[in-house]
Amino acid sequence: MIRVEGLSKTFADGFQALKDIDLTIRRGEIFALLGPNGAGKTTLISVICGLVNASQGRVLVDGHDNVLDYRAARQRIGLVPQELTNEAFVTVWDTVSFSRGLFGKPKDPAHIEKVLRALTLWEKRHNRLLELSGGMKRRVLIAKALAHEPDVLFLDEPTAGVDVELRREMWEVVRGLRDQGVTIILTTHYIEEAEEMADRIGVIRNGEIVLVENTHALMQQLGSKELTLHLHEALERIPPALSGHALTLAEEGHALVYTYDATSQQDGTGISGLLADLEAVGLQVKDLHTRQSSLEDIFVSLVREHR
Ligand SMILES: Nc1ncnc2c1ncn2[C@@H]1O[C@H](COP(=O)(O)OP(=O)(O)OP(=O)(O)O)[C@@H](O)[C@H]1O
């Protein structure tokens, strides 16, 4: 659906925000662009959508070069911006219909109705935007982006700053759109969001794509958790009876650290077996805590790995 080739962007002040990016987005997938603040997510989306000029490279949208064949490329794209930029006094129906008109598409009330129903905004179609909740306003932005029947929808941080309930609601909406055949590209800081939503994840850091991976495979790689068991008495070495568990000794023998795959559904975490074996060898646990790799840890290790 989208092909990005050798894309670089240097801003007027000399800052290079994108460095030689190659990326292919498949038709019908949800692709999450995951990266820390300032990584270049918005810039990349803006270049693909034709809002910012590339310094080098090119972008094809369904085979159409987004510079040489701008109209055809842009028409296939719907963009939901990061900021809520709705006019306050127009109605839901009018603002969504107007967005369609911007693309020179003939009026099609049946399509607008379909979009509003899909986003559960139909009941609110005669309301002015200032009368809507924050979640509804976000959905109006999606409706506007879908008004001209794009094939691919870009969502820039669709759930930044929204509460858990609303985030889940947004996920449902986005999944529904994918099921209707829309290709979706979203940016996010939240690894949970990427995990929950995306078929594939691209990690961007300092303007470089450091990894593109199937979500399931990536979570297997990143989903490892650590369980630290503080012991009553220090050990000199790990007892042979525990050699079947992925254990290391820490804190001068006062703690055992167990690493396990938090995403494994087949084999479980192995924690209950470990605890049983600890008891069997007479080790007493004083305290325990778990820790999951933070997004930052993950980025750091990914970047290290790919250097
Ligand atoms: N017009 C501009 N001129 C100069 N630098 C810019 C401009 N726009 C963005 N940048 C810089 O490019 C880098 C990438 O910005 P971008 O907005 O793409 O990041 P992001 O990954 O979307 O971050 P966030 O998660 O915070 O939205 C940042 O360092 C930013 O300061």
The ligand as a Tripos MOL2 file, in Angstrom:
@<TRIPOS>MOLECULE
LIG
   31    33     1     0     0
SMALL
NO_CHARGES

@<TRIPOS>ATOM
      1 N1          9.9250   22.3240   11.4490 N.pl3     1 LIG1
      2 C1         10.9360   21.7860   12.1200 C.ar      1 LIG1
      3 N2         12.1480   22.3740   12.1420 N.ar      1 LIG1
      4 C2         13.1910   21.8210   12.8120 C.ar      1 LIG1
      5 N3         13.1180   20.6720   13.5200 N.ar      1 LIG1
      6 C3         11.9380   20.0400   13.5260 C.ar      1 LIG1
      7 C4         10.7800   20.5630   12.8620 C.ar      1 LIG1
      8 N4          9.7490   19.7010   13.0600 N.ar      1 LIG1
      9 C5         10.2460   18.7170   13.8380 C.ar      1 LIG1
     10 N5         11.5480   18.9060   14.1230 N.ar      1 LIG1
     11 C6         12.4150   18.0360   14.9240 C.3       1 LIG1
     12 O1         12.4350   16.7420   14.3520 O.3       1 LIG1
     13 C7         12.4960   15.7470   15.3670 C.3       1 LIG1
     14 C8         11.3860   14.7470   15.1780 C.3       1 LIG1
     15 O2         10.1410   15.3650   15.4800 O.3       1 LIG1
     16 P1          8.7680   14.5720   15.3560 P.3       1 LIG1
     17 O3          7.6700   15.5200   15.6810 O.co2     1 LIG1
     18 O4          8.7190   13.8850   14.0530 O.co2     1 LIG1
     19 O5          8.9350   13.4960   16.5130 O.3       1 LIG1
     20 P2          7.8870   12.4310   17.0780 P.3       1 LIG1
     21 O6          8.5480   11.1320   17.0040 O.co2     1 LIG1
     22 O7          6.5950   12.5980   16.3740 O.co2     1 LIG1
     23 O8          7.7840   12.9040   18.5670 O.3       1 LIG1
     24 P3          6.5330   12.9610   19.5780 P.3       1 LIG1
     25 O9          6.3520   11.5700   20.0400 O.co2     1 LIG1
     26 O10         7.0590   13.8440   20.6460 O.co2     1 LIG1
     27 O11         5.3700   13.5160   18.8330 O.co2     1 LIG1
     28 C9         12.4420   16.4990   16.6890 C.3       1 LIG1
     29 O12        13.7530   16.6240   17.1770 O.3       1 LIG1
     30 C10        11.8770   17.8460   16.3210 C.3       1 LIG1
     31 O13        12.3420   18.8610   17.1800 O.3       1 LIG1
@<TRIPOS>BOND
     1     1     2 1
     2     2     3 ar
     3     2     7 ar
     4     3     4 ar
     5     4     5 ar
     6     5     6 ar
     7     6     7 ar
     8     6    10 ar
     9     7     8 ar
    10     8     9 ar
    11     9    10 ar
    12    10    11 1
    13    11    12 1
    14    11    30 1
    15    12    13 1
    16    13    14 1
    17    13    28 1
    18    14    15 1
    19    15    16 1
    20    16    17 2
    21    16    18 1
    22    16    19 1
    23    19    20 1
    24    20    21 2
    25    20    22 1
    26    20    23 1
    27    23    24 1
    28    24    25 2
    29    24    26 1
    30    24    27 1
    31    28    29 1
    32    28    30 1
    33    30    31 1
@<TRIPOS>SUBSTRUCTURE
     1 LIG1         1 GROUP 0 **** ****
